[in-house]
């Protein structure tokens, strides 16, 4: 299973780790320079949760990020899962 949030769609991103060397210009030197870039990955903080949805009267098992948990707390489980397309509207 890919490392991806089912609510927000957040996934692993890539970037660089910067290595700096040198001494400050204020102290009479040439200044701090970036001397090396190393590729790195920013991983999503994923959690596996069982979320109770009162409108459906059942639990839904989801794999979501910490930010998505805050969204569920704010908007409610039913509304958030419906917007993400994980559940169908209750009839």
For each residue, the residues with C-beta under 8 A, 3 or more apart:
1: 63
2: 11
3: 11 12 43 44 46
4: 9 10 11 44 63
5: 8 9 10 11 44 46 63 64 65 67 68
6: 62 63 64 68 84 86
7: 62 64 65 68 71 72 80 81 84 86
8: 5 64 65 67 68 71
9: 4 5
10: 4 5 44 65 67 68
11: 2 3 4 5 44
12: 3 41 42 43 44
13: 41 42
14: 39 40 41 42
15: 39 40 41 42
16: 37 38 39 40
17: 37 38 39 40
18: 34 36 37
19: 34 35 36 37 38
20: 32 33 34 35
21: 32 33 35
22: 29 30 31 32 33
23: 27 29 30 31 32
24: 27 29 31 32
25: 28 29 30 31
26:
27: 23 24
28: 25
29: 22 23 24 25
30: 22 23 25 33
31: 22 23 24 25
32: 20 21 22 23 24
33: 20 21 22 30
34: 18 19 20 37
35: 19 20 21
36: 18 19
37: 16 17 18 19 34
38: 16 17 19
39: 14 15 16 17
40: 14 15 16 17
41: 12 13 14 15
42: 12 13 14 15
43: 3 12
44: 3 4 5 10 11 12 65
45: 65 66 67
46: 3 5 63 64 65
47: 63 64 65 66 69
48: 61 62 63
49: 61 62 63 64 69
50: 59 60 61
51: 59 60 61 62 72 77 81
52: 58 59 77
53: 56 57 58 59 60 77 78 81 87
54: 57 77 78
55: 78 90
56: 53 60 78 87 90
57: 53 54
58: 52 53
59: 50 51 52 53
60: 50 51 53 56 77 81 86 87
61: 48 49 50 51
62: 6 7 48 49 51 81 86
63: 1 4 5 6 46 47 48 49
64: 5 6 7 8 46 47 49 68 69 72
65: 5 7 8 10 44 45 46 47 68 69
66: 45 47 69 70
67: 5 8 10 45 70 71
68: 5 6 7 8 10 64 65 71 72 80
69: 47 49 64 65 66 72 73
70: 66 67 73 74
71: 7 8 67 68 74 75 80
72: 7 51 64 68 69 75 76 77 80
73: 69 70
74: 70 71
75: 71 72 79 80
76: 72 79 80
77: 51 52 53 54 60 72 80 81
78: 53 54 55 56 81 82 87 90
79: 75 76 82 83
80: 7 68 71 72 75 76 77 83 84
81: 7 51 53 60 62 77 78 84 86 87
82: 78 79 85 86 87 89
83: 79 80
84: 6 7 80 81
85: 82
86: 6 7 60 62 81 82
87: 53 56 60 78 81 82
88:
89: 82
90: 55 56 78
91:
